[in-house]
Amino acid sequence: MCETARENGIRQGAVKILGYNPEIAFDILPSVNTLDIAVFAMDPARDLGRRRVPAADGATLCVSSWRKLDPGTVPVEAKAAANYLNGMLARQEAGKKGCDMAVMLDTQGFLAEGATESIFLVKDGRIMTPVLGTVLDSITRNSVITLAKTLGIPVAEARLSPDLLDTAEEIFFTCTPMKVLPVKTCGQRTLSPVPGPVTRQLADLMAEVTSGRNRRFADWLFPVS
């Protein structure tokens, strides 16, 4: 991983690691139990410059008609390539509606997550996020929960009604590329200010941690060179 980042001249960017079975076969079950690893190291601004990303002042959000995969069908807490079709359809639908992001509900009608992002809501000084079981067990999600508790902000992991999107004071997403991304509109509703005070605190602290400026969380980082 470090060698790939160095060879690609990446000073600030993203690394994606993909494990896959190298066998070429028509059967869905490989006959050889081997695993190949592919490592991608990139500068998103340079290498993915044509991709439309939400503006820094916040994302526009809609609720997707696609439901999050049921945990009885696939391991939803795993970052598996086959699971990405679900999020792709949700993001595609959002784009057709003129929105940056989509949030999916689970098959029981509770809030789940975005296409590739975890969702957080802030109300009455408390952060809420969908409990594990129907959502990805995301490293960034877990990091933000830890940082929030460090700041003394209570965090509740629970099954959340989509009605909370109408009353939450702040909404934000978390994911590896964008870290903490505030939401500025949800459906016909406009949130203000954006980012809200809690979102701003977390975004600022996450930026400190990932840039190595916060020594308290230095063990979260691994030097490339």
TAKAHU-V341397 format. One record per run of one state. SS is the DSSP state (H for helix, E for strand, L for the rest). FROM is the first residue (numbers start at 1). TO is the last residue. Records with the same first field share a line. If there is no record, write none. Layout:
SS = FROM-TO  FROM-TO
//
This chain:
L = 1-1  8-13  21-35  43-43  48-54  56-57  68-80  97-100  106-109  115-117  124-125  131-138  151-154  159-160  167-169  176-178  187-188  191-196  211-214  221-225
H = 2-7  44-47  81-96  139-150  162-166  197-210  215-220
E = 14-20  36-42  55-55  58-67  101-105  110-114  118-123  126-130  155-158  161-161  170-175  179-186  189-190
//
